[in-house]
Every structure is written in C-alpha cells, then in structure tokens.
C-alpha cells in the first residue's frame, strides 16, 4: 500500500454512547452478555454438526458456514467494543481500523452469500428433489464455500487501500465503537468520490443482488409447494424453510434499517445511528443459533444431548 499523503497514519477516536460515558462500564455488561451468547451459540451449532454424522448434509453444511460467519463477525467487533466500554480505549490507529473494517464488511457480505446459498439449497430440495444429491455433492459444497469466501474478501479488499490514499484533516471522531467504511470515509478531506462509488457498487452487487435472488428462489418455492395436492406435504415443505426465512429477515431488516437511517435520517439523533449499527452487527449472530436450535429438531436434540451429557458427568 502507498504511504498516506499526510505523511503519518491518522489516529481515530471511537464513540460509545455520547453523554453516557460514566455508565459505559455498566453498558458493557449487556454487550458482553450478547457476545457470550453469540460465541457459545454458534460454537454449539458447529460442535453439534461436526460430531453428528447424520448432519453431514448440504443443509447443515451451509448452517455451519453461517455459524462460522457469525463467529467471525462477532470477533471482529468484540475487541474495540468491550475495550471502549470497560477500559476506555478510544484511540485506534489507521492500520488497526482498516483491518477491522475489512473483516466486518467481509463477514457481513459472507453472511449474505451464505443465506443465498441456503436459499439455493431449499430451492433444489423442494423444486428439484430428484437432483438434490447429484447437484449438491461434497465437491460442489467446497466450491460454493470457497466462492463465498473469495467473493466477499475480494470485493472488500480495495476499500482499505483506497482509504489509505486519502488525507484526513477533519475531525478524527468516529460514530461507533468499531470501524466502518462509510464512517472512516466521511472524515477524509480528499476527493473520495471513487471510494463512494465503489462502496455503492459493492452493496448493489452483493446485498441487493443476493436479496433479490433469495426472493426469487422463494417465489419459485411457493409456486412449487402450492401445487402439491396434500396439505401435510405442503406444511412439511414450508416447515423446512421457516428457520431460513427467519434468519434472512433477521439479517436484511437491520441492513435496510441502517441504509434508510443513513439516507433519510442524517440529522436525527446520533443515538439512532449507533443503535442501528449495533443491531445490524450484533443481533444476527445472537439470534441465528437460537432460531435454528428452536426450529430445527436435529440441532435442538444435539444441543440438549450435549448439555445432558455434561450434566450427567458433573452429577453422577
């Protein structure tokens, strides 16, 4: 990467909840609880799928990809969030900030891609059941996983490089307790049109395209299911999609909310933008494992069996 034009790396200041700095140590407790639930929940999903050979199927392979993505997203924001609330570590250098925003955006786009892959899995299972095993082979799953990782990291990679080329002579105060691309970009006093256009293209080619393809897949699924004569079979087919529909809504509703807030509520309270960003990055990793544990019987049984064995071991 070329050196910064102002000769030295800028240092940014993270923001928690303005006006509530005195209560940051207490606010950090629920944030820590949220992170703990996200880390334990997604780790439990991965452990259950790994240890149960009957779950080594495409649907659960994609679920393990989702859990891995949620773990990565949680770990990307955890150090600065808890460091700010509990240790008052507000300063973050450009290098650390660039690394953090790279991983935050990469895992966000990976989550969108995984949700699309899960929609494809449901589409093939319901609309083309006879081709399910021949299309979603082990090699196909590996290729899909690699494609998701390469696509997400490749489209985000240029953003830190572009940000590094700009001069930062405005306020160095960020809007959140973690680094986001648009948040850093607005502090630049250089002509950042290229980076803004690139960021818009990235969003359109990932989140927008993925959401439209997911919607299209469910239109086709609904058409296929409604054509089934038996009511029991229709109910069974829809039940296999409930968990995925829930996690899609959990992910995309906050994304839409953040976009709407940035576009139409720029002059609203800073607290609104802070809470929206926190919900967007923290809530999906927490709720996704809960949804699948409640709605998916093999996962629920696996989790209960794991805790039951531990309990029996501790209290014979």
N, C-alpha and C positions, 0 to 999 in steps of 0.2 A: 504493500500500500504506500502511496506517496505521502510525504510528511504534510501535516496540517499547515495551511497557508499563514496562520498567525504565529507559527514558529514553535508552539508548545501545545500539548494536549490540554483542552479545557477541563475543568472540574465542575460537575453539575451537582446541584443540591436536590435531594429527594424530598417529597412532600408527603406527610401523613394526612392528618385531618386538621386543617387550619383552624386555630382558635382552641383546639382541644389537646395541645401539646402536653399539658400537665397530666392528662389522662391516658397518654399513649401507652404506658406500661400495662394499664388495665385493658385497654383496647387490644393490646397484643395477645391477651389470653384467649378471647374467642377466635382470633385469627390463627393462633397456634392450634386450637381445637379443630378448626376447619382443615388445616394442613394435615393434622394427625389422622383425621377420618379419611381424607383423600389418600394418604400414603398407605394406611392399613387396608382400606377397602380395595384399592386397586392391586395391592400386593396379594391380598387374599384371593382375588379373582385369578391372578396369574398362577398362584400356587395350586388352586383347585383344578384349573385346566391342565397344568403340567403334570400333576400326579394322577389324574383320572384319564386313562387311555380311551375310554368311551367318548371323551370330549375332544379328541383329536380329529375334529371335523371342521370343514370350512367356516361354519357359523361361529364356532368357538375360537378358531384361529384368528378371525377378524376381531372378535371380542378381546382376545389377548393383545392384539395390536392397539385397540382403543385404550385398554388399561395401561399399556406401556406409554402411549402418548400422554395420557392424563398424568402419569407419574412424572414424565419429563416436564410437562407444563407446570406442575406444582413445584418441582425442584428448581425451576428457572426463576421463580419469583420469591421463593421462601427466604433466601439469604438476606436480600435487601429489605423485605417487608418486616421480618422479625428483628433484623439488625436496627432498623429505624425505630420501631416501637419500643424495644427493650433496651437497646444500647445507645440510642440517639445517634446512630451512624448515618449522617445525612449526606456526606460527600461521596461521590462516585466519579472516578476518572473516566475519560472518554473510552479507553480500551475496555474496561470492565462493563461500561454501559453498552458499548457496541456488541460485546459478546452476549450480554443478557438479552438485548432486543432481538439479536439473531435467533437465539434459542426460543424466546417467547413466540415470535412470529412463525418460526419453522414448525414448532409443535402445534400452534393454532391451525396452520394450513394442513398439517398432517392429520389433525382430528377431522377436519372437513373431508379430506380424501378418504380416510378410513370409514367415515359414515357413508360416503358414496359407495365404497367397496361393499359395505354391509347391505346397502340397498340393492346392489347388483346380486349379491348372494340370495336375498329374499326373492328378487325377480326371477332368477333362474330356478330356485326351489319351487316356486308356485306356478310360474308360467311355462317352464321347460323342465319339469321334474325328471323326465327320462334322460336328459342330457346333463343332469347335475353333476354326477360323479366324473363324467368324461370331460366336462369343461373346467371344473374347479379341482384339478389334480394338485398334488403336492408341489410340483414344479410351477404350476400356474400361481399358486398361493405365494411362493417365494418371489416370483417375478412381480406380482402385484405389490407385495411388501417393499421390494427394492424400488419399484417405480414410485411408490408413495414417498419413500424417504428421499430419493434423488430429486423428484419434482419439487417437494417442499423446501429442501435446503438450497437447491439451485436457484429458485426464484427469489429467495430472501438474501442469498449471498451478496449480490451487488449493493444492497442498501447500506451496510456499514462502510463499504468502500466509497460510496457517493457521499455519505455524511462526513467522512474524514476529509474530503476535499474542500469543505466549506469553512468559512470563517465564523467564529462565534464571538460576537462583540456585544450581544444584547444580554438581558438578564439570564443567569445560568440556573434559574429555578425551574425544575420540572414540575409537572402537575400531579405526579403519582409517586408511589413508593417503589416503583420499578421503572425501567426504561422502555419506552415505546417509540416506534419510528417517527410518527407524526409529532409526538411531544418533543423529541430532540430537534426535529426539522424546523419547528416554529421558532427555535432560539437562534437559528442561523441568520446572519445579516448578509449572506451572499444570495445570488440568484439561484433559488432552489427549485426552479420550475421543472427541470429534468427529473429530480428525485420525486417531486409531487406527482408528475405524470406517470412515472414508473410505478409508484405505490398504488395509484389508481388502477393501472393496467393489471398489477398483481392481484388486487382484490377482485377485479372483474373476471380474471381468468381462473381464479380459484374458488373463492366463496360463492360468487354469483353463479358461475357455471356449475359447480358441484350441487348447489341448492336446486337449480333448475333440473339437473339430471336426476336428482333424488325425487323431485316432484313428478317428473315424467315416469320414473320407474313405478311409483305408487299409483299413478293413473292407470298404467297397464296392469298392475297387480289387482286393483279394484275391479277393472273390467273382467279379468280372468276369474276372480273369485265370485263375482255376482252372477257369472254364467254357470256356476256349479249348482246342480239341482238340489243336493242335500244340504239342509240347513246346518247339520252337525259339521259337515266338511267345510262349509263356509266359515263357521265360527272357529274351527280348528286352524284354518289357514290364516284368518285375521289375528288369532292369538299369537301366532309365531312372529307377527310384525309389531305387536304392541310395544315391546321393550325398545325396539329400534326407533319407532316413531317418537317415543318419549325422549330418548337421548338426542334425536335430531332437533326437537323443539327446545330442549334444554340448551343446546349449543347455539342454534340460529336465532332464537328470540333475543338473547342478550346482544348478539352481534348486530342485529337490526336496531336494537335499542341504543347501542353505543353510536352507531352511524347516524341515527336520527338526532341524537343529542348533540353530536358534533356539528351537524348540518343546520338544524333548526333551533337549537337552544344554546348557541355560543355564548350568549350574555346571561345565561342562567347561573345559579349558584355553583361555585367550584365543587361543592359537596356532591352535587348531582353527577358531575362528570367522574369524580373519584369513586363514588359508589357504583356507577355503571361499569367502570373499568374493572373494579374488584369483582363484581358479579360475573362479568364476562370471563375472567380468568380463573376464578376460584370455585364457582358453583358447579360447572360441568364435571370437574374431577371428583367432586364430593358426591354428586347425585347419581352419576353414571353407574358406579358399582352398586349403589343402593337399589336403583331401578332393576338392574339385572339380577340382583340377589333376591328381590321380591317377586319379580315376574317370570324368572327362568328357573324351573324346578330343579334341573341338574346342578345349577350353580348354588341354589339355596340349600339343597341337600348336602353338597360338598362342603359348604361353609359350616353348616351345623354339625356335620360329621367331624370336621377338623376341630371345632371348639369342644365337641363332646369327648373326643379322644384326649384332648389336653386336660379337660376337667377330670376325666376318669384317671388319668395319670397322676394328677395332683392329689386327688382324694379317692384313693382305692377303697 
